[in-house]
Amino acid sequence: MSSHPERTRVVVLAADFFEESELIYPVLRLREEGYSVTVAGVGTAPVRGKSGYGPYPVDVDVADVDPAEVDALVVPGGFAPDLLRRSAAVLDLVGKVDADGKPVAFVCHGAWVGVSAGILKGRRLTSVSAIRDDLRNAGADWVDESVVVDRNLVTAQLPRDLGAWMRALIAVLS
């Protein structure tokens, strides 16, 4: 991707009921590395975490995000992915970023968005075990590993895997 993190634009998707650590940690970690991070929601209203954290600010409506200006996409888990996957704009963005071979990172339930975007068939990935069957039924090769990188797809299982997941995403971005 970019040898200049400050020029690399990462979009983190957000909706209500996000897993707090899976949204906040990547935003802070990527900014710490110098990446330009934008939080995109379905609309611009602040969102609340599944444990009540918030309101957490949203920078832009995902419908206003130009996929050509996105260098990587991060989809946190919690129950937010079930709301995100209902948005045509979210599915369009995920599909286009993946089709361009740019990194798409899912953690926990985040891969539900990949199922609805139709990008997981034939891909090797991981997630929280609760959605293993959904991913396999979508044609993915689900594996029980903490972090999996399959070309541009970077996936992780649980909050305990956040450090390794971000290191893997940063390596793919580099």
ABEGO torsion letter per residue (X at the ends): XBABAAABBBBBBBBBGBBAAAAAAAAAAAAAAGBBBBBBBBEABBBBBAAGBOBBBBABBAAABBAAABABBBBBBEAAAAAAAABAAAAAAAAAAAAAGBBBBBBEAAAAAAAAAGAABGBBBBBBAAAAAAAAAAGBBBBBBABBBBEABBBBABAAAAAAAAAAAAAAAX
